[in-house]
Amino acid sequence: MTRRPRLAVTGSTGLVGKALCRAAVAAGWDVVRLVRAARGEPGTGEPGTAAWDPATGAIDAQALGAVDAVVHLAGENVAGGRWSKARKAAIAGSRGPATEALCRTLAALPAPPKVLVSASATGVYGDRGDETLDETSTPGQGFLANVARAWEAGTAPLAQTGARVVLLRIGVVLARDGGALPRMLPPFRLGLGGPLGSGRQWMSWISLSDLVRAILFALGNERLRGAVLATAPTPVTNRDFGRALGRVLRRPAVLPAPAFALRLLLGEMAQALLLSSQRCAPKALAAAGFRYEHGALDGALRAALAKG
């Protein structure tokens, strides 16, 4: 009997991780979830899980077993609260240092995994205005850009074993049950939605289903390595995003949220997450043969908001 390929996943309790684990099992993978025992995550000690300590990189090797590939999604939620000094330290520590520790442990296994798909973010480019960005564009400036650079660099120990490493630069994920979209819905449903700040900043987005498909595609496609943008090929301005959401909800979307008010409410986080601009034009996925289910925003929003 042929052994099913074995996939380890960090961040398996998050929005993307849960969807990925379901899809990977359906696609024929034997999935083991790396769960943070120190934080008492659900599933610790259960079949199909292995305890993992992000601070040290230590993994229960017996529970892990021999793995063919790893998808690394874990990281502190950047939108989980106003950015205090401690919060920024937690965000940074959960990415660069934690990724490096994990990859050192994976590299030291008797049979290191041959493939790693590691999450990154379009925030690596910083605030770039109307500039069109692709996988060859240089990183930008700012807190999130610095965090993302360290996040990607943390994969080096495993890459040095010869493993194929894909750095998935993920945009705004559109899903009904998590991420940014549910937070936008209440004011839009009341007819109080509209552009944030000037509304001219670019948003690079992707549907949850396309993101999960892109991860599975990256696991199996030898042409993909290094930086890979996980965004739809049709970025939009924030103003146009609001108009599209208004159309889908059949509500007006004309009331702006002034930039000064957002900065007053959210501080540095407002500029980095809501007012900065990344106009991404993904090339690597398309060149490798990936086909999007949701290449247009209106359709992606309708699919995300459809009742399951």
C-alpha positions in Angstrom: 0.0 0.0 0.0 1.4 3.4 -1.0 2.1 5.8 1.9 0.1 9.0 1.8 2.4 12.1 1.8 2.6 13.6 5.2 2.1 17.4 5.8 2.8 19.3 9.0 0.9 22.6 9.5 1.4 25.4 12.0 -1.4 27.9 12.6 -3.9 25.1 12.0 -6.5 26.7 14.3 -6.6 29.9 12.4 -8.9 30.9 9.5 -6.5 29.8 6.8 -5.1 26.8 8.7 -8.5 25.2 9.4 -9.5 25.5 5.7 -6.1 24.2 4.5 -6.2 21.1 6.8 -9.6 20.1 5.5 -8.6 20.7 1.9 -5.3 18.9 2.3 -6.9 15.8 3.7 -9.4 15.8 0.8 -6.4 16.1 -1.6 -4.8 13.0 -0.2 -2.4 14.3 2.4 -1.9 12.8 5.9 -2.0 16.0 8.0 -0.3 16.5 11.4 -1.1 19.8 13.1 1.8 21.4 15.1 0.0 22.8 18.2 1.5 25.1 20.8 1.3 23.1 23.9 2.6 25.9 26.1 -0.6 27.9 25.2 -2.9 25.0 25.6 -4.2 25.0 22.1 -7.0 22.6 21.3 -5.8 19.3 20.0 -2.6 18.9 22.0 -2.0 15.3 22.6 -4.7 14.2 20.2 -4.1 12.0 17.2 -2.9 14.0 14.3 -1.2 16.6 16.4 2.4 17.2 17.6 3.4 19.6 20.4 5.5 22.6 19.2 7.2 25.4 21.2 7.6 28.5 19.0 10.0 30.1 21.4 12.6 27.2 21.1 11.4 25.4 18.0 11.2 22.1 19.9 8.8 19.6 18.4 7.6 16.2 19.7 9.4 14.3 17.1 7.7 11.0 17.8 4.2 12.6 17.3 5.5 14.4 14.2 6.9 11.4 12.4 8.5 11.7 9.0 7.0 14.6 7.1 7.3 15.3 3.4 6.3 19.0 3.6 5.4 21.8 6.0 3.1 24.7 5.8 4.0 27.4 8.3 1.1 29.8 9.0 1.5 30.6 12.7 2.0 34.2 13.9 0.5 36.7 16.3 -2.6 38.5 14.8 -1.3 41.9 13.6 -4.9 43.3 13.9 -5.6 41.9 17.3 -5.2 45.2 19.2 -3.6 48.6 19.3 0.1 48.4 18.8 1.8 48.9 22.1 5.5 48.3 22.5 4.7 44.8 24.0 2.2 44.0 21.2 4.8 44.9 18.5 7.4 42.7 20.2 4.9 39.8 20.2 4.1 40.3 16.5 7.8 40.4 15.6 8.8 37.6 17.8 6.1 35.2 16.5 7.4 35.6 13.0 11.2 36.0 12.4 12.6 34.3 15.5 9.9 31.7 15.7 10.3 30.8 12.0 14.0 30.5 12.4 13.7 28.2 15.5 11.2 26.0 13.7 13.3 25.7 10.6 16.4 24.8 12.6 14.5 22.0 14.2 13.1 20.8 10.9 16.6 21.0 9.3 18.0 18.8 12.1 15.5 16.0 11.6 16.9 12.7 10.3 14.9 13.3 7.1 14.1 17.0 6.8 11.0 17.9 4.8 11.6 18.6 1.1 9.2 21.5 0.8 8.2 24.4 3.1 5.5 26.9 2.2 5.9 29.7 4.7 3.5 32.6 5.1 4.6 36.1 4.6 2.6 39.2 3.7 2.3 41.9 1.1 3.2 44.3 3.9 6.8 43.4 3.1 6.6 46.1 0.4 5.7 48.9 2.8 3.6 51.8 1.6 4.2 52.1 -2.2 1.5 54.3 -3.5 0.6 53.6 -7.1 3.7 51.5 -7.9 3.0 48.1 -9.4 4.7 45.4 -7.3 5.6 41.8 -8.2 7.8 39.1 -6.7 11.0 40.9 -7.9 10.1 44.2 -6.2 12.4 45.3 -3.4 11.1 45.3 0.2 9.9 48.5 1.7 10.2 50.4 4.9 8.2 50.4 8.2 7.4 48.0 11.0 5.5 45.4 9.0 8.0 45.4 6.2 10.8 44.8 8.7 8.8 42.0 10.3 8.1 40.3 7.0 11.7 40.5 5.9 12.8 38.8 9.1 9.9 36.3 8.7 11.1 35.3 5.3 14.8 35.2 6.3 13.9 32.8 9.2 13.4 30.0 6.6 17.1 29.9 5.8 18.1 27.0 8.0 15.8 24.6 6.1 16.6 26.1 2.7 20.2 25.3 3.4 19.3 21.6 3.5 18.2 21.8 -0.1 14.5 22.0 0.7 12.3 24.0 -1.7 11.1 27.0 0.2 8.1 29.1 -1.0 7.6 32.5 0.7 3.9 33.1 0.2 3.2 36.9 0.3 -0.4 36.9 1.2 -2.8 39.9 0.7 -6.1 40.7 2.4 -8.0 37.4 2.7 -11.7 37.5 1.9 -13.8 35.1 4.1 -17.1 35.3 5.9 -15.8 33.7 9.1 -12.6 35.5 9.8 -10.0 38.1 8.7 -10.8 41.6 7.7 -14.2 41.2 6.0 -16.4 40.4 9.0 -15.1 43.6 10.7 -16.1 45.7 7.7 -19.7 44.3 7.4 -21.6 46.0 10.3 -21.2 49.7 9.1 -21.6 48.7 5.4 -24.8 46.8 6.2 -26.1 49.9 7.9 -25.3 52.0 4.9 -22.4 53.7 6.8 -19.5 52.2 4.9 -17.1 54.1 2.6 -13.5 54.8 1.8 -10.8 54.8 4.5 -8.8 58.0 4.4 -8.4 59.2 0.8 -9.5 55.8 -0.5 -6.7 56.0 -3.1 -4.6 53.4 -1.4 -4.4 50.0 -3.2 -5.6 46.8 -1.7 -4.3 43.4 -2.9 -6.8 40.7 -1.9 -7.4 37.0 -2.4 -10.4 34.8 -1.6 -9.9 32.2 1.1 -10.6 29.3 -1.3 -8.0 30.6 -3.8 -5.4 31.0 -1.1 -5.9 27.4 0.1 -5.7 26.2 -3.5 -2.6 28.3 -4.0 -0.9 26.7 -1.0 -1.7 23.2 -2.2 -0.6 24.2 -5.7 2.7 25.5 -4.3 3.3 22.2 -2.3 3.2 20.2 -5.5 4.7 22.5 -8.1 8.5 22.4 -8.4 8.6 25.6 -10.4 7.7 27.6 -7.4 10.4 28.7 -4.9 11.3 31.9 -3.2 8.8 34.9 -3.1 5.4 34.1 -4.5 2.5 36.6 -4.3 -0.7 35.1 -3.1 -3.1 37.8 -4.3 -5.7 38.0 -7.0 -4.5 39.5 -10.3 -7.0 42.5 -9.9 -6.0 44.8 -7.0 -8.3 47.6 -6.4 -8.2 51.0 -4.6 -9.8 51.1 -1.2 -12.6 53.3 -2.6 -13.4 50.8 -5.3 -13.3 48.0 -2.7 -15.9 49.8 -0.7 -18.1 50.4 -3.7 -17.9 46.7 -4.6 -18.8 45.7 -1.1 -21.7 48.1 -1.2 -22.9 46.7 -4.5 -22.9 43.1 -3.1 -24.7 44.2 0.0 -27.0 46.6 -1.9 -26.1 49.4 0.4 -24.6 52.9 -0.3 -20.8 53.1 0.4 -20.0 56.8 0.4 -19.3 57.9 3.9 -15.5 58.3 4.3 -13.5 57.5 7.5 -11.0 60.4 7.8 -7.4 59.4 8.1 -6.8 61.5 11.2 -9.7 59.8 13.0 -8.3 56.3 12.1 -4.9 57.3 13.4 -6.4 58.7 16.6 -8.4 55.5 17.2 -5.8 52.9 16.1 -2.4 54.8 16.2 0.4 53.4 14.1 -1.7 50.3 13.2 -4.1 52.5 11.2 -1.3 53.7 8.8 0.2 50.3 8.4 -3.0 48.2 7.9 -5.6 50.6 6.6 -4.0 53.5 4.9 -0.8 52.0 3.3 -0.9 51.0 -0.4 0.3 47.8 -2.1 -0.6 47.4 -5.7 0.5 43.8 -6.3 0.6 42.1 -9.7 1.3 38.4 -9.0 3.3 36.7 -11.6 4.8 33.5 -10.2 1.5 31.6 -9.7 0.2 32.4 -13.1 3.5 31.5 -14.8 3.4 28.1 -13.0 -0.1 27.4 -14.3 -2.3 28.4 -11.4 -5.9 29.4 -12.2 -8.0 31.5 -9.9 -11.6 30.7 -9.0 -12.2 34.3 -8.0 -10.2 36.7 -10.1 -12.8 39.5 -9.9 -13.7 41.3 -6.7 -17.5 41.3 -6.9 -17.6 37.5 -7.4 -15.1 36.9 -4.6 -17.2 39.0 -2.2 -20.4 37.2 -3.2 -18.8 33.8 -2.7 -17.3 34.9 0.7 -20.7 36.1 1.9 -22.8 33.3 0.6 -24.4 31.3 3.3 -22.9 27.8 3.5 
